[in-house]
Each structure stands twice: as C-alpha cells, then as structure tokens.
Amino acid sequence: MVTKRMAGIALVGLGLLIVVATIAVDLAGVGKWRGFGPSQRAAVAVGLAVLLAGAAMIPLGDRPA
C-alpha cells in the first residue's frame, strides 16, 4: 500500500528531477537560442509546484494515499 509519505517523497524527487533537467539542458546549450526562455521558466515552475506538493504530503505520515 502506498502512503502519503511515500507519494510525497516520490513527488519531491520528480519535481527536483524536472528542475535539475531543465537547468542542465540550458547549461548544455541544447536548442537554438541561448539563455533561459519562457518554456524553461514554465518547466521550472511546474517542477517547483510538484516539489512543493510532495513536500506538503510528507508530514501526513502513513495514511493511505
């Protein structure tokens, strides 16, 4: 059974992965333009939202998700 804590930890990891991957793509220079564009800003915002949602679920403990 999946608990809210386990789901929260998974969401934190997913959000962190999204943010890190978005920044890594920019640092690697993939794409046509240089700099941080609107799509990358949106991806970072989504990653942070997922991360925060997961962080809010962790203190809920071992209740079923």
Steps between C-alpha positions, in 0.01 A plus 500: 500500500628846410495755781481876474862522619621267225301688236637830633858379481441380143353839403791687659742285300304554178481876552871518574575295189292736284675809637851353472438363150367836380802685633738233364351534151567874513856453624570241230393748235238275343266689272507788260523793740720588793355596834202400705185520289131498590466124453784439741347739753171312473676164544681626811170635638331163445794320660487727804123455530537121494784522753294717736194275468715201592658684791153580633406130490801369693384613849162325449667178601394144442140556398406330173525718192 
